[in-house]
């Protein structure tokens, strides 16, 4: 239980995080959780955003490449 979910995106999620943030969906790329901000394939999402319709469209488009 928690306020955030960490998703493995299989590639750098920074671009997706920026896109989601533009639609007021709180998302943070995993790179921000490393001291050297190295590339990370993880994305942290707030559970409060799961009912936002753009979230599901963006995740589906991201999955397709």
Secondary structure, 3 states (H helix, E strand, C coil): CCCEEEEECCCCCHHHHHHHHHCCCCEEEHHHHCCCCCCCCEEEEEHHHCCCHHHHHHHHHHHHC
